[in-house]
Amino acid sequence: MNNYLIPANSKKSLKIFGMFYPFDLILLGSGTVITFILIALGDISSWIWAVISLLPMSITAFLVFPIPNYHNVLTFLISLWEYFTTRRNFIWKGWCVLDEKETDKE
């Protein structure tokens, strides 16, 4: 019975902390740095400026958040974009493709 079963979490060892690729951490880090720069340069007493300055880190944290069946929200959004923007060709190769008869055109 020489069957070898690969554990379901074998790809987690390729990720940082078991859930992030280096690009994910770079994206999150850049959003965090931009947020800190905006906080340092802006007037945080204004709630609108506080929300604007927190947006980069919030958006990047949302994008790298892990979800089931995809790596994270970013890969889900990329897959969704490709699904709706790429052309799909469906070629019929069903059970009756060989049963079709040539019809004479009159």
PEZIVEN-V949324 format. One record per residue. N is the residue number from 1. OMEGA is omega as a letter, one per 30 degrees, with the letter a starting at -180 (none if undefined). NEAR is the number of other ideal C-beta (glycine too) atoms within 10 Angstrom. D_LAST is the distance of its C-alpha to the last C-alpha in Angstrom with 1 decimal. Layout:
n omega near d_last
N OMEGA NEAR D_LAST
N OMEGA NEAR D_LAST
This chain:
n omega near d_last
1 a 2 63.9
2 l 3 63.7
3 l 4 61.6
4 a 4 62.4
5 l 5 61.6
6 l 7 61.6
7 a 8 63.4
8 a 7 61.4
9 a 8 63.7
10 l 8 63.7
11 l 11 62.0
12 a 11 64.7
13 l 8 67.1
14 a 8 65.1
15 l 15 65.7
16 a 10 68.8
17 l 8 70.6
18 a 11 67.7
19 a 13 65.3
20 l 17 65.1
21 l 15 63.6
22 l 9 65.6
23 l 10 63.0
24 a 22 63.6
25 l 14 67.4
26 l 13 67.0
27 l 19 64.9
28 l 17 67.3
29 l 12 70.3
30 l 13 69.0
31 l 21 68.4
32 l 14 71.9
33 l 12 73.5
34 l 16 71.8
35 l 20 73.0
36 l 13 76.6
37 l 12 76.5
38 l 18 75.3
39 a 14 78.0
40 a 9 80.7
41 a 9 79.7
42 l 14 79.0
43 a 9 80.9
44 l 12 80.4
45 l 7 82.4
46 a 11 79.3
47 l 8 76.9
48 l 9 73.9
49 l 15 74.9
50 l 14 75.6
51 l 10 72.1
52 a 13 70.6
53 l 21 72.7
54 a 15 71.7
55 a 13 68.0
56 a 18 67.4
57 l 20 69.0
58 a 12 67.4
59 a 13 63.8
60 l 21 64.3
61 l 15 65.9
62 a 12 62.9
63 a 17 60.5
64 l 21 62.3
65 a 14 62.8
66 l 14 61.5
67 a 11 58.8
68 l 5 57.3
69 l 7 54.2
70 l 14 54.6
71 l 17 57.5
72 a 18 58.3
73 a 15 57.0
74 l 18 56.2
75 l 17 53.8
76 l 16 52.2
77 l 12 51.7
78 l 12 50.3
79 l 12 47.8
80 l 11 46.8
81 l 10 46.4
82 l 9 44.2
83 a 9 42.1
84 a 7 41.4
85 a 7 41.0
86 l 7 39.0
87 l 4 35.3
88 l 5 34.0
89 l 4 30.8
90 a 5 29.7
91 a 5 27.6
92 l 6 26.1
93 a 7 27.5
94 a 7 27.8
95 a 6 28.0
96 a 7 24.3
97 l 9 23.0
98 a 7 23.2
99 a 7 21.6
100 a 7 18.2
101 l 4 15.5
102 l 5 12.6
103 l 6 9.3
104 l 4 6.3
105 a 4 3.8
106 none 3 0.0
